[in-house]
C-alpha cells in the first residue's frame, strides 16, 4: 500500500471508511508524511448535511401491535427464559365478542354463565363507558337477563351521576330497589 500512495501518478481512491466501536470514521491518509505529497482531497460526505434516518419498523399503532400478540400468553421460566403459549379458542372468541359487544343483536336464550363472563370481559375493556355503544350494549344485557344484571342501585348524594348517566339508569327496568335520597331531584323528575 505504501508503494501505491507514494507513486506520483496515482488516482485518488476517495475516502476510506472504517467502523470502530460502533462509530464510522474516515481513515486518515496522513500517515508517515505521505499526505503532504498528495493533493488535498475535497471533503466528502456520505449524506448531505442535515440528513437524518428514521426507522420505520414501529410505525404501527398500539392496537395493531396488540392484535398480533393478543393470542399468546407470555411467561418466564425459572431459568429466566421467555416462553409463550397459545390462548384457548374460548378466550380468543370471548375477547373478540367483548370488543364488539355493541354489535350483538340479542342475548336472549344465551347461557347465563357465558353471559356473565362476557359481561365481565366487556366491563374490563371498559366497553360500557363508550358513548352510545356502551348504552346499546348495556340494554342488550338488561333485556336478556333483567334483574341478574342489576337489581339494586344506591345513588345517594350522586346527583351528578344521575344527570350524566340518566339513560343508562333508565335502561335497568328490573330494579327492585333504587335509592335516590339527597339527590335534589324534585317531584317532577323522570326517574320518580
MDTraj code that builds the backbone (N, CA, C; nanometers):
import mdtraj as md
import numpy as np

residues = "UNK UNK UNK UNK UNK UNK UNK UNK UNK UNK UNK UNK UNK UNK UNK UNK UNK UNK UNK UNK UNK UNK UNK UNK UNK UNK UNK UNK UNK UNK UNK UNK UNK UNK UNK UNK UNK UNK UNK UNK UNK UNK UNK UNK UNK UNK UNK UNK UNK UNK UNK UNK UNK UNK UNK UNK UNK UNK UNK UNK UNK UNK UNK UNK UNK UNK UNK UNK UNK UNK UNK UNK UNK UNK UNK UNK UNK UNK UNK UNK UNK UNK UNK UNK UNK UNK UNK UNK UNK UNK UNK UNK UNK UNK UNK UNK UNK UNK UNK UNK UNK UNK UNK UNK UNK UNK UNK UNK UNK UNK UNK UNK UNK UNK UNK UNK UNK UNK UNK UNK UNK UNK UNK UNK UNK UNK UNK UNK UNK UNK UNK UNK UNK UNK UNK UNK UNK UNK UNK UNK UNK UNK UNK UNK UNK UNK UNK UNK UNK UNK UNK UNK UNK UNK UNK UNK UNK UNK UNK UNK UNK UNK UNK UNK UNK UNK UNK UNK UNK UNK UNK UNK UNK UNK UNK UNK UNK UNK UNK UNK UNK UNK UNK UNK UNK UNK UNK UNK UNK UNK UNK UNK".split()
xyz = np.array([
    [0.0821, -0.1185, 0.0000],
    [0.0000, 0.0000, 0.0000],
    [0.0869, 0.1255, 0.0000],
    [0.2011, 0.1201, 0.0676],
    [0.2866, 0.2386, 0.0701],
    [0.3399, 0.2713, -0.0688],
    [0.3649, 0.1708, -0.1494],
    [0.4090, 0.1946, -0.2869],
    [0.3013, 0.2681, -0.3650],
    [0.1756, 0.2279, -0.3450],
    [0.0640, 0.2903, -0.4158],
    [0.0492, 0.4356, -0.3766],
    [0.0635, 0.4656, -0.2487],
    [0.0458, 0.6023, -0.2019],
    [0.1613, 0.6930, -0.2426],
    [0.2808, 0.6381, -0.2556],
    [0.3954, 0.7232, -0.2868],
    [0.4167, 0.7434, -0.4355],
    [0.3462, 0.6724, -0.5175],
    [0.3634, 0.6921, -0.6615],
    [0.3050, 0.8268, -0.7013],
    [0.3664, 0.8904, -0.7989],
    [0.3281, 1.0248, -0.8385],
    [0.1986, 1.0292, -0.9185],
    [0.1762, 0.9314, -1.0040],
    [0.0614, 0.9386, -1.0940],
    [-0.0510, 0.8432, -1.0505],
    [-0.0801, 0.8425, -0.9250],
    [-0.1893, 0.7561, -0.8792],
    [-0.3221, 0.8317, -0.8842],
    [-0.4279, 0.7572, -0.8920],
    [-0.5616, 0.8171, -0.8876],
    [-0.6079, 0.8227, -0.7429],
    [-0.6845, 0.9253, -0.7107],
    [-0.7358, 0.9388, -0.5745],
    [-0.8382, 0.8290, -0.5492],
    [-0.8137, 0.7410, -0.4544],
    [-0.9083, 0.6324, -0.4300],
    [-1.0359, 0.6802, -0.3616],
    [-1.0410, 0.8018, -0.3163],
    [-1.1567, 0.8518, -0.2441],
    [-1.1456, 0.8182, -0.0970],
    [-1.2421, 0.8554, -0.0215],
    [-1.2347, 0.8303, 0.1225],
    [-1.2491, 0.6813, 0.1526],
    [-1.1814, 0.6402, 0.2570],
    [-1.1900, 0.5026, 0.3056],
    [-1.2485, 0.5101, 0.4457],
    [-1.3530, 0.4342, 0.4680],
    [-1.4230, 0.4388, 0.5962],
    [-1.3958, 0.3121, 0.6752],
    [-1.3977, 0.3275, 0.8088],
    [-1.3755, 0.2152, 0.8976],
    [-1.4702, 0.2306, 1.0167],
    [-1.5327, 0.1210, 1.0563],
    [-1.6212, 0.1236, 1.1732],
    [-1.5419, 0.0746, 1.2932],
    [-1.5444, 0.1543, 1.4009],
    [-1.4710, 0.1199, 1.5212],
    [-1.5561, 0.1565, 1.6414],
    [-1.5833, 0.0588, 1.7261],
    [-1.6657, 0.0785, 1.8459],
    [-1.8013, 0.1397, 1.8117],
    [-1.8596, 0.0963, 1.7040],
    [-1.9909, 0.1436, 1.6653],
    [-1.9912, 0.2789, 1.5968],
    [-1.8772, 0.3403, 1.5775],
    [-1.8673, 0.4706, 1.5133],
    [-1.8025, 0.4549, 1.3765],
    [-1.8462, 0.5330, 1.2798],
    [-1.7910, 0.5300, 1.1458],
    [-1.6891, 0.6428, 1.1326],
    [-1.5639, 0.6080, 1.0970],
    [-1.4562, 0.7056, 1.0844],
    [-1.3976, 0.6975, 0.9443],
    [-1.3476, 0.8122, 0.8953],
    [-1.2743, 0.8130, 0.7696],
    [-1.1272, 0.7919, 0.8031],
    [-1.0649, 0.6966, 0.7358],
    [-0.9254, 0.6641, 0.7636],
    [-0.8392, 0.7828, 0.7230],
    [-0.7503, 0.8241, 0.8113],
    [-0.6626, 0.9378, 0.7851],
    [-0.5434, 0.8900, 0.7034],
    [-0.5233, 0.9468, 0.5851],
    [-0.4136, 0.9061, 0.4978],
    [-0.2852, 0.9831, 0.5264],
    [-0.2809, 1.0640, 0.6282],
    [-0.1639, 1.1479, 0.6569],
    [-0.0594, 1.0733, 0.7384],
    [-0.0527, 0.9454, 0.7264],
    [0.0463, 0.8682, 0.7999],
    [0.1825, 0.8817, 0.7323],
    [0.2860, 0.8915, 0.8094],
    [0.4257, 0.8944, 0.7636],
    [0.4534, 1.0059, 0.6624],
    [0.3869, 1.1161, 0.6700],
    [0.4147, 1.2281, 0.5820],
    [0.3732, 1.2064, 0.4388],
    [0.3027, 1.1009, 0.4097],
    [0.2606, 1.0703, 0.2734],
    [0.1587, 1.1720, 0.2271],
    [0.0784, 1.2220, 0.3181],
    [-0.0308, 1.3128, 0.2851],
    [0.0222, 1.4425, 0.2238],
    [0.1383, 1.4860, 0.2699],
    [0.1904, 1.6139, 0.2213],
    [0.2229, 1.6110, 0.0730],
    [0.2586, 1.4947, 0.0194],
    [0.2920, 1.4866, -0.1225],
    [0.1681, 1.4739, -0.2104],
    [0.0547, 1.4428, -0.1509],
    [-0.0685, 1.4268, -0.2284],
    [-0.1456, 1.5575, -0.2346],
    [-0.2353, 1.5652, -0.3311],
    [-0.3238, 1.6809, -0.3374],
    [-0.4186, 1.6744, -0.2190],
    [-0.4660, 1.7877, -0.1790],
    [-0.5635, 1.7906, -0.0706],
    [-0.6967, 1.7422, -0.1271],
    [-0.7476, 1.6315, -0.0775],
    [-0.8735, 1.5809, -0.1318],
    [-0.9901, 1.6698, -0.0900],
    [-1.0877, 1.6755, -0.1753],
    [-1.2054, 1.7551, -0.1433],
    [-1.2851, 1.6848, -0.0330],
    [-1.3520, 1.7603, 0.0507],
    [-1.4304, 1.6971, 0.1574],
    [-1.5415, 1.6119, 0.0965],
    [-1.5594, 1.4979, 0.1534],
    [-1.6578, 1.4042, 0.1015],
    [-1.7521, 1.3648, 0.2134],
    [-1.8807, 1.3712, 0.1863],
    [-1.9814, 1.3310, 0.2844],
    [-2.0637, 1.2185, 0.2269],
    [-2.0936, 1.1249, 0.3106],
    [-2.1797, 1.0158, 0.2682],
    [-2.3204, 1.0677, 0.2410],
    [-2.3701, 1.1512, 0.3329],
    [-2.5043, 1.2068, 0.3217],
    [-2.4945, 1.3583, 0.3326],
    [-2.5871, 1.4305, 0.2713],
    [-2.5830, 1.5764, 0.2826],
    [-2.6062, 1.6214, 0.4262],
    [-2.5640, 1.7418, 0.4559],
    [-2.5794, 1.7969, 0.5897],
    [-2.7279, 1.8051, 0.6258],
    [-2.7602, 1.7694, 0.7469],
    [-2.8982, 1.7728, 0.7915],
    [-2.9758, 1.6460, 0.7613],
    [-2.9121, 1.5472, 0.7021],
    [-2.9796, 1.4218, 0.6694],
    [-3.0036, 1.3436, 0.7974],
    [-3.1215, 1.2857, 0.8102],
    [-3.1497, 1.2026, 0.9268],
    [-3.2176, 1.0746, 0.8814],
    [-3.2026, 0.9734, 0.9622],
    [-3.2583, 0.8421, 0.9314],
    [-3.3629, 0.8102, 1.0362],
    [-3.4758, 0.7584, 0.9917],
    [-3.5822, 0.7199, 1.0828],
    [-3.6176, 0.5749, 1.0562],
    [-3.6146, 0.4950, 1.1621],
    [-3.6541, 0.3555, 1.1476],
    [-3.8054, 0.3478, 1.1394],
    [-3.8547, 0.2757, 1.0427],
    [-3.9985, 0.2674, 1.0205],
    [-4.0553, 0.1344, 1.0679],
    [-3.9832, 0.0642, 1.1518],
    [-4.0301, -0.0668, 1.1964],
    [-4.1491, -0.0549, 1.2904],
    [-4.1486, 0.0438, 1.3770],
    [-4.2513, 0.0545, 1.4795],
    [-4.3538, 0.1615, 1.4476],
    [-4.3911, 0.1744, 1.3228],
    [-4.4886, 0.2759, 1.2836],
    [-4.6316, 0.2328, 1.3111],
    [-4.6547, 0.1067, 1.3389],
    [-4.7905, 0.0598, 1.3636],
    [-4.8401, 0.1194, 1.4942],
    [-4.9685, 0.1361, 1.5047],
    [-5.0228, 0.1846, 1.6298],
    [-5.0270, 0.0696, 1.7301],
    [-5.0547, 0.1048, 1.8561],
    [-5.0505, 0.0048, 1.9624],
    [-5.1570, -0.1019, 1.9468],
    [-5.2723, -0.0671, 1.8924],
    [-5.3777, -0.1673, 1.8788],
    [-5.3396, -0.2730, 1.7774],
    [-5.2757, -0.2325, 1.6683],
    [-5.2341, -0.3313, 1.5683],
    [-5.1262, -0.4219, 1.6252],
    [-5.0353, -0.3659, 1.7037],
    [-4.9309, -0.4473, 1.7647],
    [-4.9914, -0.5413, 1.8676],
    [-5.0915, -0.4931, 1.9419],
    [-5.1559, -0.5762, 2.0429],
    [-5.2304, -0.6917, 1.9778],
    [-5.2936, -0.6657, 1.8630],
    [-5.3666, -0.7714, 1.7947],
    [-5.2739, -0.8829, 1.7476],
    [-5.1504, -0.8500, 1.7154],
    [-5.0562, -0.9518, 1.6691],
    [-5.0136, -1.0445, 1.7819],
    [-5.0039, -0.9941, 1.9041],
    [-4.9586, -1.0751, 2.0164],
    [-5.0700, -1.1076, 2.1138],
    [-5.1931, -1.0695, 2.0827],
    [-5.3038, -1.0893, 2.1748],
    [-5.3381, -1.2367, 2.1921],
    [-5.3025, -1.3208, 2.0995],
    [-5.3392, -1.4613, 2.1080],
    [-5.2315, -1.5462, 2.1748],
    [-5.1293, -1.4831, 2.2333],
    [-5.0252, -1.5544, 2.3054],
    [-5.0229, -1.5115, 2.4510],
    [-4.9822, -1.6034, 2.5363],
    [-4.9586, -1.5739, 2.6767],
    [-4.8083, -1.5848, 2.6982],
    [-4.7449, -1.4757, 2.7400],
    [-4.6005, -1.4744, 2.7599],
    [-4.5700, -1.4932, 2.9078],
    [-4.4849, -1.5896, 2.9386],
    [-4.4416, -1.6150, 3.0759],
    [-4.2909, -1.6391, 3.0755],
    [-4.2320, -1.6345, 3.1932],
    [-4.0901, -1.6630, 3.2083],
    [-4.0730, -1.7917, 3.2874],
    [-3.9781, -1.8729, 3.2456],
    [-3.9475, -1.9958, 3.3182],
    [-3.8607, -1.9621, 3.4385],
    [-3.8326, -2.0630, 3.5221],
    [-3.7480, -2.0397, 3.6394],
    [-3.6073, -1.9960, 3.6001],
    [-3.5634, -2.0421, 3.4836],
    [-3.4299, -2.0059, 3.4366],
    [-3.4258, -1.8646, 3.3788],
    [-3.5411, -1.8022, 3.3610],
    [-3.5465, -1.6673, 3.3067],
    [-3.5691, -1.6618, 3.1574],
    [-3.5997, -1.7745, 3.0963],
    [-3.6255, -1.7776, 2.9521],
    [-3.7697, -1.7385, 2.9235],
    [-3.7894, -1.6668, 2.8157],
    [-3.9235, -1.6269, 2.7746],
    [-3.9936, -1.7447, 2.7088],
    [-4.1148, -1.7711, 2.7527],
    [-4.1921, -1.8821, 2.6990],
    [-4.3305, -1.8296, 2.6638],
    [-4.3840, -1.8745, 2.5542],
    [-4.5184, -1.8333, 2.5187],
    [-4.6021, -1.9554, 2.4856],
    [-4.7308, -1.9412, 2.5156],
    [-4.8261, -2.0468, 2.4830],
    [-4.9499, -1.9804, 2.4242],
    [-5.0234, -2.0567, 2.3479],
    [-5.1414, -2.0024, 2.2798],
    [-5.2592, -1.9964, 2.3763],
    [-5.3407, -1.8915, 2.3627],
    [-5.4631, -1.8816, 2.4415],
    [-5.5653, -1.9797, 2.3869],
    [-5.6609, -2.0123, 2.4707],
    [-5.7661, -2.1036, 2.4258],
    [-5.8580, -2.0327, 2.3267],
    [-5.9226, -2.1112, 2.2445],
    [-6.0148, -2.0552, 2.1458],
    [-6.1291, -1.9819, 2.2154],
    [-6.1746, -2.0336, 2.3289],
    [-6.2822, -1.9685, 2.4032],
    [-6.2414, -1.8278, 2.4461],
    [-6.1201, -1.8126, 2.4998],
    [-6.0786, -1.6795, 2.5454],
    [-6.0571, -1.5839, 2.4284],
    [-6.0117, -1.6358, 2.3136],
    [-5.9975, -1.5502, 2.1954],
    [-6.1330, -1.5015, 2.1455],
    [-6.2298, -1.5928, 2.1392],
    [-6.3641, -1.5559, 2.0927],
    [-6.4307, -1.4624, 2.1927],
    [-6.4126, -1.4896, 2.3217],
    [-6.4699, -1.4035, 2.4250],
    [-6.4127, -1.2621, 2.4153],
    [-6.2839, -1.2504, 2.3906],
    [-6.2222, -1.1189, 2.3733],
    [-6.2747, -1.0465, 2.2509],
    [-6.2928, -1.1200, 2.1400],
    [-6.3439, -1.0584, 2.0173],
    [-6.4873, -1.0097, 2.0362],
    [-6.5705, -1.0935, 2.0976],
    [-6.7109, -1.0548, 2.1175],
    [-6.7211, -0.9389, 2.2158],
    [-6.6389, -0.9395, 2.3213],
    [-6.6461, -0.8288, 2.4172],
    [-6.5956, -0.6981, 2.3561],
    [-6.5039, -0.7057, 2.2604],
    [-6.4615, -0.5843, 2.1899],
    [-6.5728, -0.5284, 2.1021],
    [-6.6611, -0.6155, 2.0539],
    [-6.7690, -0.5755, 1.9634],
    [-6.9059, -0.5997, 2.0261],
    [-6.9158, -0.5839, 2.1572],
    [-7.0388, -0.6174, 2.2293],
    [-7.1563, -0.5289, 2.1877],
    [-7.1306, -0.4106, 2.1381],
    [-7.2403, -0.3226, 2.0974],
    [-7.3037, -0.3667, 1.9659],
    [-7.2410, -0.4600, 1.8933],
    [-7.2957, -0.5092, 1.7664],
    [-7.3772, -0.6376, 1.7820],
    [-7.3919, -0.6859, 1.9032],
    [-7.4692, -0.8082, 1.9273],
    [-7.6165, -0.7781, 1.9035],
    [-7.6851, -0.8686, 1.8310],
    [-7.8282, -0.8492, 1.8056],
    [-7.9104, -0.8746, 1.9305],
    [-7.8877, -0.9880, 1.9954],
    [-7.9655, -1.0229, 2.1130],
    [-7.8903, -1.1271, 2.1949],
    [-7.9132, -1.1243, 2.3247],
    [-7.8565, -1.2250, 2.4144],
    [-7.9649, -1.3139, 2.4735],
    [-8.0858, -1.3012, 2.4256],
    [-8.1968, -1.3817, 2.4768],
    [-8.1717, -1.5276, 2.4413],
    [-8.1802, -1.6144, 2.5427],
    [-8.1554, -1.7570, 2.5237],
    [-8.0094, -1.7958, 2.5361],
    [-7.9225, -1.7009, 2.5571],
    [-7.7800, -1.7270, 2.5724],
    [-7.7556, -1.7754, 2.7151],
    [-7.6696, -1.8752, 2.7384],
    [-7.6471, -1.9264, 2.8750],
    [-7.5957, -1.8177, 2.9695],
    [-7.6478, -1.8188, 3.0915],
    [-7.6141, -1.7149, 3.1889],
    [-7.4666, -1.7174, 3.2285],
    [-7.4079, -1.8366, 3.2367],
    [-7.2674, -1.8469, 3.2772],
    [-7.1757, -1.7813, 3.1737],
    [-7.2060, -1.8034, 3.0470],
    [-7.1258, -1.7426, 2.9406],
    [-7.1516, -1.5922, 2.9355],
    [-7.2767, -1.5515, 2.9550],
    [-7.3102, -1.4090, 2.9535],
    [-7.2408, -1.3352, 3.0680],
    [-7.2270, -1.4020, 3.1817],
    [-7.1568, -1.3401, 3.2943],
    [-7.0090, -1.3168, 3.2601],
    [-6.9473, -1.4143, 3.1949],
    [-6.8072, -1.3981, 3.1530],
    [-6.7951, -1.2898, 3.0456],
    [-6.8915, -1.2848, 2.9554],
    [-6.8910, -1.1827, 2.8509],
    [-6.9082, -1.0434, 2.9110],
    [-6.9983, -1.0308, 3.0081],
    [-7.0204, -0.9030, 3.0750],
    [-6.8934, -0.8583, 3.1471],
    [-6.8282, -0.9511, 3.2172],
    [-6.7044, -0.9176, 3.2895],
    [-6.5930, -0.8767, 3.1938],
    [-6.5825, -0.9468, 3.0801],
    [-6.4790, -0.9128, 2.9816],
    [-6.5059, -0.7761, 2.9195],
    [-6.6322, -0.7463, 2.8894],
    [-6.6666, -0.6156, 2.8321],
    [-6.6448, -0.5043, 2.9338],
    [-6.6743, -0.5331, 3.0592],
    [-6.6519, -0.4341, 3.1642],
    [-6.5020, -0.4094, 3.1843],
    [-6.4205, -0.5148, 3.1773],
    [-6.2755, -0.4989, 3.1914],
    [-6.2177, -0.4168, 3.0770],
    [-6.2773, -0.4264, 2.9599],
    [-6.2309, -0.3482, 2.8439],
    [-6.2998, -0.2122, 2.8362],
    [-6.3784, -0.1785, 2.9380],
    [-6.4479, -0.0500, 2.9525],
    [-6.5388, -0.0196, 2.8343],
    [-6.6085, -0.1211, 2.7864],
    [-6.6985, -0.1033, 2.6721],
    [-6.8279, -0.0331, 2.7117],
    [-6.8659, -0.0392, 2.8389],
    [-6.9902, 0.0239, 2.8823],
    [-6.9739, 0.1736, 2.9052],
    [-6.8516, 0.2230, 2.9049],
    [-6.8291, 0.3666, 2.9238],
    [-6.8232, 0.4424, 2.7921],
    [-6.8203, 0.3713, 2.6802],
    [-6.8164, 0.4377, 2.5498],
    [-6.9511, 0.5035, 2.5215],
    [-6.9509, 0.6281, 2.4758],
    [-7.0782, 0.6957, 2.4495],
    [-7.1548, 0.6282, 2.3359],
    [-7.2818, 0.6058, 2.3579],
    [-7.3668, 0.5440, 2.2548],
    [-7.3534, 0.3938, 2.2519],
    [-7.2356, 0.3440, 2.2215],
    [-7.2137, 0.1995, 2.2103],
    [-7.2284, 0.1316, 2.3458],
    [-7.1855, 0.1981, 2.4520],
    [-7.1974, 0.1411, 2.5859],
    [-7.3418, 0.1243, 2.6284],
    [-7.4251, 0.2223, 2.5965],
    [-7.5672, 0.2145, 2.6302],
    [-7.6355, 0.1021, 2.5535],
    [-7.6052, 0.0871, 2.4248],
    [-7.6637, -0.0221, 2.3459],
    [-7.6235, -0.1582, 2.4014],
    [-7.4982, -0.1721, 2.4392],
    [-7.4507, -0.2992, 2.4948],
    [-7.5180, -0.3285, 2.6276],
    [-7.5319, -0.2273, 2.7108],
    [-7.5963, -0.2453, 2.8406],
    [-7.7429, -0.2831, 2.8243],
    [-7.8102, -0.2249, 2.7268],
    [-7.9503, -0.2586, 2.7012],
    [-7.9659, -0.4031, 2.6560],
    [-7.8701, -0.4560, 2.5795],
    [-7.8764, -0.5968, 2.5364],
    [-7.8706, -0.6902, 2.6559],
    [-7.7854, -0.6590, 2.7528],
    [-7.7741, -0.7429, 2.8720],
    [-7.8977, -0.7315, 2.9600],
    [-7.9503, -0.6099, 2.9774],
    [-8.0659, -0.5936, 3.0655],
    [-8.1932, -0.6511, 3.0054],
    [-8.2096, -0.6473, 2.8732],
    [-8.3302, -0.7060, 2.8135],
    [-8.3256, -0.8584, 2.8179],
    [-8.2077, -0.9169, 2.8181],
    [-8.1968, -1.0625, 2.8209],
    [-8.1955, -1.1181, 2.9629],
    [-8.1346, -1.0484, 3.0574],
    [-8.1152, -1.1054, 3.1905],
    [-8.1802, -1.0256, 3.3019],
    [-8.2345, -0.9098, 3.2734],
    [-8.3120, -0.8328, 3.3696],
    [-8.2420, -0.8095, 3.5018],
    [-8.3006, -0.8642, 3.6090],
    [-8.2502, -0.8386, 3.7438],
    [-8.1174, -0.9080, 3.7719],
    [-8.0761, -1.0012, 3.6868],
    [-7.9452, -1.0640, 3.7070],
    [-7.8316, -0.9652, 3.6813],
    [-7.8558, -0.8654, 3.5980],
    [-7.7537, -0.7638, 3.5717],
    [-7.7442, -0.6697, 3.6903],
    [-7.8576, -0.6153, 3.7327],
    [-7.8600, -0.5224, 3.8450],
    [-8.0006, -0.5197, 3.9027],
    [-8.0126, -0.5487, 4.0337],
    [-8.1454, -0.5445, 4.0952],
    [-8.1556, -0.4338, 4.1992],
    [-8.0423, -0.3822, 4.2479],
    [-8.0439, -0.2777, 4.3487],
    [-7.9378, -0.1738, 4.3143],
    [-7.9749, -0.0463, 4.3300],
    [-7.8831, 0.0617, 4.2955],
    [-7.8981, 0.1745, 4.3964],
    [-7.7870, 0.2145, 4.4572],
    [-7.7867, 0.3240, 4.5537],
    [-7.7137, 0.4430, 4.4928],
    [-7.7870, 0.5509, 4.4708],
    [-7.7303, 0.6739, 4.4146],
    [-7.7447, 0.7907, 4.5120],
    [-7.7354, 0.7630, 4.6399],
    [-7.7492, 0.8658, 4.7425],
    [-7.6391, 0.9712, 4.7250],
    [-7.6795, 1.0982, 4.7204],
    [-7.5889, 1.2129, 4.7022],
    [-7.5105, 1.2071, 4.5709],
    [-7.5619, 1.1424, 4.4719],
    [-7.4925, 1.1291, 4.3424],
    [-7.5713, 1.1991, 4.2316],
    [-7.6077, 1.3231, 4.2523],
    [-7.6884, 1.3950, 4.1531],
    [-7.6123, 1.4178, 4.0227],
    [-7.4795, 1.4272, 4.0270],
    [-7.4033, 1.4419, 3.9024],
    [-7.4054, 1.3130, 3.8203],
    [-7.3986, 1.1996, 3.8880],
    [-7.4055, 1.0708, 3.8177],
    [-7.5415, 1.0555, 3.7512],
    [-7.6454, 1.0980, 3.8197],
    [-7.7806, 1.0875, 3.7637],
    [-7.7932, 1.1742, 3.6389],
    [-7.7400, 1.2952, 3.6436],
    [-7.7524, 1.3820, 3.5263],
    [-7.6663, 1.3331, 3.4097],
    [-7.5504, 1.2725, 3.4383],
    [-7.4628, 1.2256, 3.3307],
    [-7.5052, 1.0906, 3.2745],
    [-7.5578, 1.0032, 3.3577],
    [-7.5880, 0.8650, 3.3171],
    [-7.7371, 0.8328, 3.3280],
    [-7.8211, 0.9292, 3.2968],
    [-7.9653, 0.9104, 3.3102],
    [-8.0170, 0.7988, 3.2200],
    [-7.9754, 0.7946, 3.0959],
    [-8.0232, 0.6914, 3.0026],
    [-7.9795, 0.5521, 3.0469],
    [-7.8578, 0.5404, 3.0984],
    [-7.8107, 0.4110, 3.1461],
    [-7.8919, 0.3641, 3.2658],
    [-7.9242, 0.4566, 3.3564],
    [-8.0032, 0.4211, 3.4744],
    [-8.1434, 0.3789, 3.4331],
    [-8.2011, 0.4486, 3.3354],
    [-8.3357, 0.4136, 3.2892],
    [-8.3387, 0.2791, 3.2177],
    [-8.2246, 0.2320, 3.1686],
    [-8.2235, 0.1029, 3.0989],
    [-8.2368, -0.0151, 3.1948],
    [-8.2128, 0.0042, 3.3240],
    [-8.2301, -0.1029, 3.4226],
    [-8.3768, -0.1101, 3.4623],
    [-8.4561, -0.1842, 3.3869],
    [-8.6006, -0.1910, 3.4093],
    [-8.6389, -0.2853, 3.5229],
    [-8.5507, -0.3746, 3.5602],
    [-8.5812, -0.4743, 3.6630],
    [-8.5312, -0.4347, 3.8015],
    [-8.5005, -0.3075, 3.8230],
    [-8.4541, -0.2640, 3.9545],
    [-8.5649, -0.2813, 4.0572],
    [-8.5323, -0.3464, 4.1690],
    [-8.6298, -0.3611, 4.2768],
    [-8.6062, -0.2582, 4.3861],
    [-8.4848, -0.2037, 4.3936],
    [-8.4527, -0.1038, 4.4947],
    [-8.3654, 0.0038, 4.4315],
    [-8.4128, 0.1274, 4.4354],
    [-8.3383, 0.2409, 4.3815],
    [-8.3379, 0.3519, 4.4854],
    [-8.2214, 0.3836, 4.5401],
    [-8.2076, 0.4859, 4.6433],
    [-8.1612, 0.6161, 4.5783],
    [-8.2510, 0.7158, 4.5762],
    [-8.2209, 0.8470, 4.5183],
    [-8.2266, 0.9576, 4.6232],
    [-8.2087, 0.9221, 4.7504],
    [-8.2193, 1.0224, 4.8559],
    [-8.1028, 1.1213, 4.8482],
    [-8.1304, 1.2446, 4.8870],
    [-8.0331, 1.3551, 4.8885],
    [-7.9774, 1.3867, 4.7500],
    [-8.0548, 1.3615, 4.6449],
    [-8.0091, 1.3902, 4.5086],
    [-8.0679, 1.5193, 4.4542],
    [-8.1585, 1.5842, 4.5292],
    [-8.2181, 1.7123, 4.4907],
    [-8.2864, 1.7036, 4.3551],
    [-8.3650, 1.5978, 4.3346],
    [-8.4274, 1.5762, 4.2045],
    [-8.5562, 1.6561, 4.1858],
    [-8.6358, 1.6675, 4.2881],
    [-8.7648, 1.7340, 4.2734],
    [-8.8728, 1.6329, 4.2383],
    [-8.9990, 1.6744, 4.2546],
    [-9.1117, 1.5826, 4.2356],
    [-9.1402, 1.5511, 4.0895],
    [-9.0959, 1.6324, 3.9976],
    [-9.1287, 1.6153, 3.8563],
    [-9.0192, 1.5440, 3.7754],
    [-8.9175, 1.4924, 3.8411],
    [-8.8075, 1.4277, 3.7679],
    [-8.8551, 1.2973, 3.7049],
    [-8.8023, 1.2620, 3.5890],
    [-8.8494, 1.1452, 3.5140],
    [-8.8124, 1.0123, 3.5784],
    [-8.7178, 1.0088, 3.6719],
    [-8.6858, 0.8836, 3.7408],
    [-8.7865, 0.8515, 3.8499],
    [-8.8595, 0.9529, 3.8955],
    [-8.9553, 0.9304, 4.0044],
    [-9.0858, 0.8919, 3.9506],
])
top = md.Topology()
chain = top.add_chain()
for i, resn in enumerate(residues, 1):
    res = top.add_residue(resn, chain, resSeq=i)
    for name in ("N", "CA", "C"):
        top.add_atom(name, md.element.get_by_symbol(name[0]), res)
traj = md.Trajectory(xyz[None], top)
